[in-house]
Amino acid sequence: MYDHPLSITGKVSNNAFNLERRPHKSLYIAQLAEGTVVDVRLGTEIVFEDFDDDQNLHTCTGLEKFIKTGFGSFPLEDGTTRHQTPAYIFDNHNHAFAFWCLEKQNGNLKDNALLIHIDQHRDTRTPEKFLSKEDAADPEKVFEYTNTVLNVGNFIPAAQHIGLVEETIFLDSEYSLKEMQEQLLHGKIQGTNLILDIDLDFFAPESDYIGNDLKLSVINKLIPKASVITFATSPYFIDQTRAIEWLRRIEEIAG
């Protein structure tokens, strides 16, 4: 899965958005490589293209490669240390579904996980069809489904349908972040079977009013509790250089 780059064509996945009107008729999907945040680099291929509400065309390049890495080294209550929570860094957010399924196969996630979704958007539109739980155990079928059916706005219901995600907590405002701070302070967020999903568009300029220090503080407290972490750089919604800068700041605070 994601062992080589490819392009998607036709009215599928993210390529379906206004395909008839767009000048470019295919989108690039990068391969996945092992690395660190330092290895996250800008690519030159078009990974998303669409018109905004004012009918201006945005042609977006993404990442050179998707990166699988690890975050942090955390002491556990029994005196042992858990090293390197699996983390995936990619551009379009629908790829998160594939990596959650992969970590289920790797034994780092179980069914009925808690999803903490940090994002400008809720990504809860209903996909045109669902993958069965049986097919979600097949990496090839997961990959095909992620890149032909899912798009940046509908992957959470897909994870709920297969039973991988039970509850979702949306952090998309100052109020929700402060509420999460309270839950963390009182030990209401447990560090078992938790997906921490971060869309770096939450650090786009239009969200600066929320307070970036607050965002970083909450993320820093959630990272040690996560079973897997996914980062989307979301090229259509945030400048990719800015997204990578914030990714590096998040890594710095994680230690």
PALUMKOL-675824 format. One record per residue (C-alpha): residue number from 1; residue in three letters; chain; x, y, z. Coordinates in steps of 0.25 Angstrom, whole numbers. Layout:
+-----+---------+--------+-------+-------+-------+
| num | residuo | cadena |     x |     y |     z |
+-----+---------+--------+-------+-------+-------+
| NUM |     ala |      A |     X |     Y |     Z |
...
+-----+---------+--------+-------+-------+-------+
This chain:
+-----+---------+--------+-------+-------+-------+
| num | residuo | cadena |     x |     y |     z |
+-----+---------+--------+-------+-------+-------+
|   1 |     met |      A |     0 |     0 |     0 |
|   2 |     tyr |      A |     6 |    13 |    -5 |
|   3 |     asp |      A |    19 |     6 |    -9 |
|   4 |     his |      A |    20 |    14 |   -22 |
|   5 |     pro |      A |    14 |    27 |   -27 |
|   6 |     leu |      A |     2 |    27 |   -37 |
|   7 |     ser |      A |    -8 |    37 |   -43 |
|   8 |     ile |      A |   -23 |    36 |   -42 |
|   9 |     thr |      A |   -32 |    39 |   -54 |
|  10 |     gly |      A |   -46 |    40 |   -57 |
|  11 |     lys |      A |   -57 |    45 |   -48 |
|  12 |     val |      A |   -53 |    38 |   -35 |
|  13 |     ser |      A |   -48 |    42 |   -21 |
|  14 |     asn |      A |   -42 |    56 |   -21 |
|  15 |     asn |      A |   -42 |    56 |   -36 |
|  16 |     ala |      A |   -57 |    57 |   -37 |
|  17 |     phe |      A |   -58 |    71 |   -32 |
|  18 |     asn |      A |   -61 |    80 |   -44 |
|  19 |     leu |      A |   -54 |    70 |   -53 |
|  20 |     glu |      A |   -61 |    75 |   -66 |
|  21 |     arg |      A |   -57 |    89 |   -63 |
|  22 |     arg |      A |   -42 |    87 |   -59 |
|  23 |     pro |      A |   -30 |    88 |   -68 |
|  24 |     his |      A |   -23 |    77 |   -61 |
|  25 |     lys |      A |   -30 |    63 |   -62 |
|  26 |     ser |      A |   -22 |    55 |   -53 |
|  27 |     leu |      A |   -16 |    56 |   -38 |
|  28 |     tyr |      A |    -3 |    50 |   -33 |
|  29 |     ile |      A |    -2 |    41 |   -21 |
|  30 |     ala |      A |    11 |    40 |   -14 |
|  31 |     gln |      A |    18 |    28 |    -9 |
|  32 |     leu |      A |    20 |    25 |     6 |
|  33 |     ala |      A |    34 |    25 |    11 |
|  34 |     glu |      A |    40 |    23 |    25 |
|  35 |     gly |      A |    47 |    35 |    30 |
|  36 |     thr |      A |    45 |    47 |    40 |
|  37 |     val |      A |    39 |    61 |    39 |
|  38 |     val |      A |    52 |    66 |    33 |
|  39 |     asp |      A |    49 |    57 |    21 |
|  40 |     val |      A |    35 |    64 |    18 |
|  41 |     arg |      A |    38 |    72 |     6 |
|  42 |     leu |      A |    29 |    80 |    -4 |
|  43 |     gly |      A |    26 |    72 |   -17 |
|  44 |     thr |      A |    24 |    78 |   -31 |
|  45 |     glu |      A |    12 |    69 |   -35 |
|  46 |     ile |      A |    -2 |    74 |   -35 |
|  47 |     val |      A |   -10 |    67 |   -24 |
|  48 |     phe |      A |   -23 |    75 |   -23 |
|  49 |     glu |      A |   -30 |    85 |   -32 |
|  50 |     asp |      A |   -43 |    92 |   -31 |
|  51 |     phe |      A |   -50 |   105 |   -31 |
|  52 |     asp |      A |   -53 |   113 |   -19 |
|  53 |     asp |      A |   -66 |   120 |   -16 |
|  54 |     asp |      A |   -62 |   132 |   -25 |
|  55 |     gln |      A |   -59 |   122 |   -36 |
|  56 |     asn |      A |   -44 |   124 |   -36 |
|  57 |     leu |      A |   -37 |   112 |   -39 |
|  58 |     his |      A |   -27 |   107 |   -29 |
|  59 |     thr |      A |   -16 |    97 |   -35 |
|  60 |     cys |      A |    -9 |    91 |   -23 |
|  61 |     thr |      A |     4 |    83 |   -22 |
|  62 |     gly |      A |     6 |    74 |   -10 |
|  63 |     leu |      A |    17 |    66 |    -3 |
|  64 |     glu |      A |    29 |    59 |   -10 |
|  65 |     lys |      A |    26 |    47 |    -2 |
|  66 |     phe |      A |    17 |    42 |     9 |
|  67 |     ile |      A |    25 |    39 |    22 |
|  68 |     lys |      A |    23 |    29 |    32 |
|  69 |     thr |      A |    31 |    33 |    45 |
|  70 |     gly |      A |    29 |    32 |    60 |
|  71 |     phe |      A |    26 |    43 |    71 |
|  72 |     gly |      A |    32 |    44 |    85 |
|  73 |     ser |      A |    37 |    35 |    96 |
|  74 |     phe |      A |    27 |    34 |   107 |
|  75 |     pro |      A |    27 |    28 |   121 |
|  76 |     leu |      A |    16 |    19 |   125 |
|  77 |     glu |      A |     9 |    17 |   139 |
|  78 |     asp |      A |    16 |     3 |   141 |
|  79 |     gly |      A |    30 |    10 |   140 |
|  80 |     thr |      A |    33 |     6 |   126 |
|  81 |     thr |      A |    34 |    15 |   114 |
|  82 |     arg |      A |    26 |    15 |   101 |
|  83 |     his |      A |    35 |    19 |    89 |
|  84 |     gln |      A |    31 |    25 |    76 |
|  85 |     thr |      A |    16 |    26 |    74 |
|  86 |     pro |      A |    13 |    22 |    59 |
|  87 |     ala |      A |    11 |    35 |    51 |
|  88 |     tyr |      A |     7 |    37 |    36 |
|  89 |     ile |      A |     9 |    50 |    29 |
|  90 |     phe |      A |     2 |    52 |    15 |
|  91 |     asp |      A |    -5 |    63 |     7 |
|  92 |     asn |      A |   -20 |    60 |     4 |
|  93 |     his |      A |   -27 |    56 |    17 |
|  94 |     asn |      A |   -35 |    44 |    12 |
|  95 |     his |      A |   -22 |    36 |    12 |
|  96 |     ala |      A |   -23 |    36 |    27 |
|  97 |     phe |      A |   -34 |    25 |    26 |
|  98 |     ala |      A |   -24 |    16 |    19 |
|  99 |     phe |      A |   -13 |    18 |    30 |
| 100 |     trp |      A |   -23 |    16 |    41 |
| 101 |     cys |      A |   -27 |     2 |    35 |
| 102 |     leu |      A |   -12 |    -1 |    33 |
| 103 |     glu |      A |   -10 |     2 |    48 |
| 104 |     lys |      A |   -22 |    -7 |    51 |
| 105 |     gln |      A |   -15 |   -18 |    44 |
| 106 |     asn |      A |    -2 |   -15 |    51 |
| 107 |     gly |      A |    -8 |   -17 |    64 |
| 108 |     asn |      A |    -7 |    -2 |    69 |
| 109 |     leu |      A |   -22 |     0 |    68 |
| 110 |     lys |      A |   -34 |    -7 |    71 |
| 111 |     asp |      A |   -49 |    -6 |    67 |
| 112 |     asn |      A |   -57 |     5 |    74 |
| 113 |     ala |      A |   -45 |    15 |    75 |
| 114 |     leu |      A |   -47 |    29 |    80 |
| 115 |     leu |      A |   -44 |    39 |    69 |
| 116 |     ile |      A |   -39 |    53 |    72 |
| 117 |     his |      A |   -40 |    61 |    60 |
| 118 |     ile |      A |   -33 |    74 |    60 |
| 119 |     asp |      A |   -37 |    82 |    47 |
| 120 |     gln |      A |   -44 |    94 |    41 |
| 121 |     his |      A |   -54 |    84 |    35 |
| 122 |     arg |      A |   -62 |    72 |    40 |
| 123 |     asp |      A |   -60 |    63 |    28 |
| 124 |     thr |      A |   -73 |    55 |    31 |
| 125 |     arg |      A |   -80 |    55 |    18 |
| 126 |     thr |      A |   -86 |    42 |    14 |
| 127 |     pro |      A |   -77 |    34 |     3 |
| 128 |     glu |      A |   -85 |    29 |    -9 |
| 129 |     lys |      A |   -82 |    15 |    -4 |
| 130 |     phe |      A |   -76 |     8 |     8 |
| 131 |     leu |      A |   -65 |    -2 |    10 |
| 132 |     ser |      A |   -69 |   -15 |    17 |
| 133 |     lys |      A |   -62 |   -19 |    30 |
| 134 |     glu |      A |   -57 |   -31 |    23 |
| 135 |     asp |      A |   -51 |   -23 |    12 |
| 136 |     ala |      A |   -44 |   -13 |    21 |
| 137 |     ala |      A |   -35 |   -24 |    25 |
| 138 |     asp |      A |   -29 |   -25 |    11 |
| 139 |     pro |      A |   -19 |   -14 |     9 |
| 140 |     glu |      A |   -21 |   -14 |    -6 |
| 141 |     lys |      A |   -36 |   -12 |    -5 |
| 142 |     val |      A |   -34 |    -1 |     6 |
| 143 |     phe |      A |   -24 |     6 |    -4 |
| 144 |     glu |      A |   -34 |     5 |   -16 |
| 145 |     tyr |      A |   -45 |    10 |    -7 |
| 146 |     thr |      A |   -38 |    21 |    -1 |
| 147 |     asn |      A |   -33 |    26 |   -15 |
| 148 |     thr |      A |   -46 |    24 |   -23 |
| 149 |     val |      A |   -57 |    26 |   -14 |
| 150 |     leu |      A |   -53 |    35 |    -2 |
| 151 |     asn |      A |   -49 |    49 |    -3 |
| 152 |     val |      A |   -44 |    60 |     7 |
| 153 |     gly |      A |   -58 |    62 |    13 |
| 154 |     asn |      A |   -64 |    48 |    15 |
| 155 |     phe |      A |   -54 |    38 |    21 |
| 156 |     ile |      A |   -59 |    39 |    36 |
| 157 |     pro |      A |   -72 |    32 |    33 |
| 158 |     ala |      A |   -65 |    21 |    25 |
| 159 |     ala |      A |   -56 |    18 |    38 |
| 160 |     gln |      A |   -69 |    18 |    46 |
| 161 |     his |      A |   -76 |     9 |    37 |
| 162 |     ile |      A |   -65 |    -2 |    38 |
| 163 |     gly |      A |   -65 |    -1 |    53 |
| 164 |     leu |      A |   -51 |     5 |    54 |
| 165 |     val |      A |   -56 |    18 |    60 |
| 166 |     glu |      A |   -67 |    19 |    71 |
| 167 |     glu |      A |   -67 |    33 |    77 |
| 168 |     thr |      A |   -61 |    45 |    70 |
| 169 |     ile |      A |   -57 |    58 |    77 |
| 170 |     phe |      A |   -56 |    70 |    68 |
| 171 |     leu |      A |   -46 |    81 |    72 |
| 172 |     asp |      A |   -49 |    92 |    62 |
| 173 |     ser |      A |   -51 |   105 |    71 |
| 174 |     glu |      A |   -45 |   112 |    84 |
| 175 |     tyr |      A |   -57 |   106 |    92 |
| 176 |     ser |      A |   -55 |    92 |    88 |
| 177 |     leu |      A |   -40 |    93 |    91 |
| 178 |     lys |      A |   -42 |    99 |   105 |
| 179 |     glu |      A |   -52 |    88 |   107 |
| 180 |     met |      A |   -42 |    78 |   103 |
| 181 |     gln |      A |   -32 |    84 |   113 |
| 182 |     glu |      A |   -42 |    82 |   124 |
| 183 |     gln |      A |   -44 |    68 |   120 |
| 184 |     leu |      A |   -29 |    65 |   120 |
| 185 |     leu |      A |   -27 |    72 |   133 |
| 186 |     his |      A |   -37 |    63 |   140 |
| 187 |     gly |      A |   -32 |    50 |   133 |
| 188 |     lys |      A |   -44 |    48 |   125 |
| 189 |     ile |      A |   -36 |    45 |   112 |
| 190 |     gln |      A |   -30 |    31 |   113 |
| 191 |     gly |      A |   -17 |    27 |   106 |
| 192 |     thr |      A |   -23 |    14 |   100 |
| 193 |     asn |      A |   -28 |    12 |    86 |
| 194 |     leu |      A |   -28 |    27 |    82 |
| 195 |     ile |      A |   -26 |    33 |    68 |
| 196 |     leu |      A |   -20 |    47 |    68 |
| 197 |     asp |      A |   -23 |    53 |    54 |
| 198 |     ile |      A |   -18 |    67 |    51 |
| 199 |     asp |      A |   -21 |    75 |    39 |
| 200 |     leu |      A |   -10 |    85 |    38 |
| 201 |     asp |      A |   -20 |    95 |    32 |
| 202 |     phe |      A |   -24 |    98 |    46 |
| 203 |     phe |      A |   -12 |   106 |    46 |
| 204 |     ala |      A |   -16 |   114 |    33 |
| 205 |     pro |      A |   -16 |   129 |    35 |
| 206 |     glu |      A |   -32 |   130 |    36 |
| 207 |     ser |      A |   -31 |   121 |    48 |
| 208 |     asp |      A |   -20 |   129 |    55 |
| 209 |     tyr |      A |   -31 |   136 |    63 |
| 210 |     ile |      A |   -33 |   124 |    72 |
| 211 |     gly |      A |   -19 |   125 |    77 |
| 212 |     asn |      A |    -8 |   116 |    72 |
| 213 |     asp |      A |    -1 |   114 |    86 |
| 214 |     leu |      A |   -14 |   108 |    91 |
| 215 |     lys |      A |   -15 |    99 |    79 |
| 216 |     leu |      A |     0 |    94 |    82 |
| 217 |     ser |      A |    -3 |    93 |    96 |
| 218 |     val |      A |   -14 |    83 |    94 |
| 219 |     ile |      A |    -7 |    75 |    83 |
| 220 |     asn |      A |     5 |    74 |    92 |
| 221 |     lys |      A |    -4 |    68 |   103 |
| 222 |     leu |      A |   -11 |    58 |    93 |
| 223 |     ile |      A |     1 |    53 |    86 |
| 224 |     pro |      A |     6 |    44 |    98 |
| 225 |     lys |      A |    -8 |    38 |    99 |
| 226 |     ala |      A |    -9 |    34 |    84 |
| 227 |     ser |      A |    -8 |    20 |    78 |
| 228 |     val |      A |    -6 |    26 |    64 |
| 229 |     ile |      A |    -5 |    40 |    59 |
| 230 |     thr |      A |    -8 |    45 |    45 |
| 231 |     phe |      A |    -5 |    58 |    39 |
| 232 |     ala |      A |   -11 |    64 |    27 |
| 233 |     thr |      A |    -4 |    76 |    20 |
| 234 |     ser |      A |   -17 |    79 |    12 |
| 235 |     pro |      A |   -11 |    87 |     0 |
| 236 |     tyr |      A |   -25 |    93 |    -4 |
| 237 |     phe |      A |   -27 |    99 |    10 |
| 238 |     ile |      A |   -13 |   104 |    14 |
| 239 |     asp |      A |     0 |   108 |     8 |
| 240 |     gln |      A |     9 |    95 |     9 |
| 241 |     thr |      A |    22 |   103 |    13 |
| 242 |     arg |      A |    13 |   108 |    25 |
| 243 |     ala |      A |     8 |    94 |    28 |
| 244 |     ile |      A |    21 |    88 |    29 |
| 245 |     glu |      A |    26 |    99 |    38 |
| 246 |     trp |      A |    15 |    96 |    47 |
| 247 |     leu |      A |    18 |    81 |    46 |
| 248 |     arg |      A |    32 |    84 |    51 |
| 249 |     arg |      A |    27 |    92 |    62 |
| 250 |     ile |      A |    18 |    81 |    67 |
| 251 |     glu |      A |    30 |    71 |    66 |
| 252 |     glu |      A |    38 |    80 |    75 |
| 253 |     ile |      A |    28 |    81 |    86 |
| 254 |     ala |      A |    26 |    66 |    85 |
| 255 |     gly |      A |    41 |    64 |    89 |
+-----+---------+--------+-------+-------+-------+
